[in-house]
Amino acid sequence: MKSVEQLAQPSLIGREPHYQAPTKQEIPSQVARFVDRLFTRLKAIFPAWKSAFASENDYNEAKVIWLEALVNNGITTAEQFKQGIVQAEKSESPFFPSVGQFIAWCKLVDYSVLGLPDEEQLYRRIQAFMGYGMENLHEFKFHSHAEYWLITGLYCRNKTGEWTEKQLRESISKELVKMAKRLKSGEVIPAPKITLPRQEKPRLSREEICQRWQQLRSSLEAKQ
């Protein structure tokens, strides 16, 4: 059985009239090796894998198609392949996945590893924060600095933009991806500066004013 690296170069020329094959630079050799190991791993995970391939030629052709699709979708790192494998192991299906499904698995982010809520959790947290608002910001218990900036930023934009629920959920998804990238890069998320609301000093009664005036006057006379 040939490796995908051996199969790739002559076979990447597609059958469609306007197809353009990726250049050699677009297909790093390590990615081809990843695909070989990936197929071996996926066969172990999905016991009914043979139902996806009618012959050895189909199997080899599938590896070439996968290689092309993975590269075109930016799936080229060991970390991405590992994420896809993790999700594959969680799948309850015994059948070999499509390349599109595997690409989607590779792009999933495990927010809990980064200390972040997932999309649904963040949506519920924002809903809870709406009961406090920026006026009572200090009373809300944020789970992390990152969550503080996510919740307050989305809350304010949601309020000023009068977003629909759909718009809010779409923005939650985008902001979580951005925050995850910041955390993965090693960036230290700054701590929020939450200030307590200023408390008005209670007004003194007329008697208290007179009493304090007498105390001040007595202290001044004693110094003379």
C-alpha positions in Angstrom: 0.0 0.0 0.0 1.5 3.3 -1.1 1.9 6.3 1.2 0.0 9.4 0.5 3.2 11.2 -0.2 3.9 8.9 -3.1 0.4 9.1 -4.4 -0.1 12.9 -4.0 2.0 14.5 -6.7 0.7 12.8 -9.9 -2.9 12.3 -8.5 -3.5 15.9 -7.3 -4.5 16.9 -10.8 -8.3 16.9 -10.5 -10.8 15.8 -13.1 -12.8 19.0 -13.1 -12.1 21.4 -16.0 -11.1 24.4 -14.0 -9.2 22.5 -11.3 -5.8 23.9 -10.3 -3.5 21.6 -8.4 -1.8 23.0 -5.3 1.9 23.6 -5.8 4.5 21.5 -3.9 5.0 24.3 -1.4 1.3 24.1 -0.5 1.7 20.4 0.5 4.4 20.1 3.1 5.9 16.6 3.3 5.1 16.4 7.0 1.4 16.9 6.3 1.5 13.9 3.9 3.0 11.8 6.6 0.4 13.1 9.1 -2.3 11.8 6.7 -0.8 8.3 6.5 -0.7 8.1 10.3 -4.1 9.7 10.5 -5.7 7.0 8.4 -4.1 4.3 10.4 -5.5 5.9 13.6 -8.9 6.4 12.2 -9.2 2.8 11.1 -8.6 1.8 14.7 -11.2 4.3 16.0 -13.9 3.4 13.4 -14.3 -0.4 13.1 -16.6 -0.2 10.1 -14.1 1.8 8.1 -14.0 -0.7 5.3 -17.5 0.2 4.3 -16.2 3.6 3.1 -13.8 2.1 0.6 -14.7 -0.4 -2.1 -11.1 -1.2 -3.0 -7.5 -0.4 -2.2 -7.5 2.1 -5.0 -10.5 3.9 -3.4 -8.6 3.9 -0.1 -5.5 5.4 -1.7 -7.5 8.0 -3.7 -9.3 9.0 -0.4 -5.9 9.7 1.2 -5.0 12.0 -1.7 -8.4 13.8 -1.5 -8.0 14.2 2.2 -4.5 15.6 1.8 -5.7 18.2 -0.6 -8.8 19.2 1.4 -6.8 19.4 4.7 -4.2 21.7 3.1 -6.8 23.9 1.4 -8.6 24.3 4.8 -5.4 25.2 6.7 -5.2 21.9 8.6 -1.4 21.4 8.6 -0.2 21.2 12.2 0.2 18.3 14.6 -1.9 20.2 17.1 -4.8 20.5 14.7 -4.6 16.8 13.8 -4.5 15.9 17.5 -7.7 18.0 18.1 -9.4 16.1 15.2 -8.4 12.8 16.7 -9.7 13.8 20.1 -13.1 14.6 18.6 -13.1 11.4 16.5 -12.6 9.4 19.7 -15.7 11.0 21.1 -17.8 10.1 18.1 -20.2 7.2 18.7 -20.4 6.3 15.0 -18.5 3.1 13.9 -18.2 4.5 10.3 -15.2 6.3 8.8 -15.9 10.1 8.8 -15.9 12.4 5.8 -13.0 14.7 5.3 -15.4 17.6 5.9 -16.4 16.2 9.3 -12.8 15.7 10.3 -11.9 19.3 9.2 -14.7 20.5 11.4 -13.3 18.5 14.3 -9.8 19.9 13.8 -11.2 23.4 14.0 -13.1 22.9 17.2 -11.6 24.7 20.2 -11.8 23.2 23.7 -12.4 26.4 25.6 -12.4 24.7 29.0 -8.7 23.9 28.6 -8.1 27.7 28.3 -10.3 28.5 31.3 -13.0 29.9 29.1 -16.8 29.2 28.9 -18.1 27.7 25.7 -20.6 29.6 23.5 -23.7 28.6 25.3 -22.2 29.1 28.8 -21.0 32.6 27.8 -24.4 33.5 26.5 -26.0 32.4 29.8 -23.4 34.4 31.7 -24.1 37.5 29.7 -27.8 37.0 30.4 -27.1 36.8 34.1 -24.9 39.9 34.0 -27.8 41.9 32.5 -29.4 41.8 35.9 -26.4 43.8 37.3 -25.3 46.0 34.4 -22.3 48.2 34.4 -23.7 50.2 37.3 -23.4 47.2 39.6 -20.4 45.7 38.0 -18.6 45.2 41.3 -21.3 42.8 42.5 -21.0 40.3 39.7 -18.6 37.4 40.2 -16.4 37.0 37.2 -14.6 33.7 36.8 -11.5 35.1 35.2 -10.0 38.3 33.7 -10.7 36.9 30.2 -14.4 36.4 31.1 -14.6 39.9 32.5 -13.5 41.5 29.2 -15.7 39.1 27.1 -18.9 39.7 29.2 -18.5 43.5 29.6 -17.5 44.0 26.0 -20.3 42.0 24.5 -22.8 43.4 27.0 -22.0 47.0 26.1 -22.0 46.3 22.3 -25.2 44.4 22.6 -26.9 47.2 24.5 -25.7 50.1 22.2 -26.3 48.1 19.0 -29.6 46.7 20.2 -28.6 43.3 18.8 -31.0 40.4 18.2 -30.3 37.2 19.9 -28.8 35.8 16.7 -26.4 38.8 16.4 -25.3 38.3 20.1 -24.7 34.6 19.6 -22.7 35.3 16.4 -20.6 37.9 18.2 -20.0 35.5 21.1 -18.6 32.9 18.8 -16.2 35.4 17.1 -15.1 36.9 20.4 -14.4 33.5 22.0 -12.2 32.6 19.0 -10.3 35.9 19.4 -9.8 35.4 23.1 -8.7 31.8 22.6 -6.0 32.9 20.2 -4.8 35.5 22.6 -4.5 32.9 25.4 -2.9 30.3 23.2 -0.2 32.8 22.2 0.7 33.2 25.8 -0.7 36.7 26.2 -1.5 37.8 29.8 -5.0 39.2 29.9 -4.9 42.4 32.0 -6.8 42.5 35.2 -10.0 44.7 35.2 -10.1 47.9 37.2 -13.3 47.6 39.1 -14.0 50.6 41.3 -16.6 50.6 44.0 -19.4 53.2 43.6 -18.8 56.4 45.5 -20.9 56.6 48.7 -22.5 59.9 49.5 -21.6 61.0 53.0 -24.7 61.3 55.1 -25.8 64.9 55.8 -25.3 66.1 59.4 -28.3 67.4 61.3 -28.3 71.0 62.6 -27.5 69.8 66.1 -24.4 67.8 64.8 -23.2 70.8 62.9 -23.4 73.0 66.0 -21.7 70.3 68.1 -18.8 70.0 65.7 -18.5 73.7 65.4 -18.3 74.0 69.2 -15.6 71.3 69.2 -13.6 73.1 66.5 -13.9 76.4 68.3 -12.9 74.9 71.6 -9.8 73.4 70.1 -8.8 76.7 68.5 -9.3 78.6 71.8 -7.1 76.0 73.6 -4.2 76.7 71.2 -4.3 80.5 71.9 
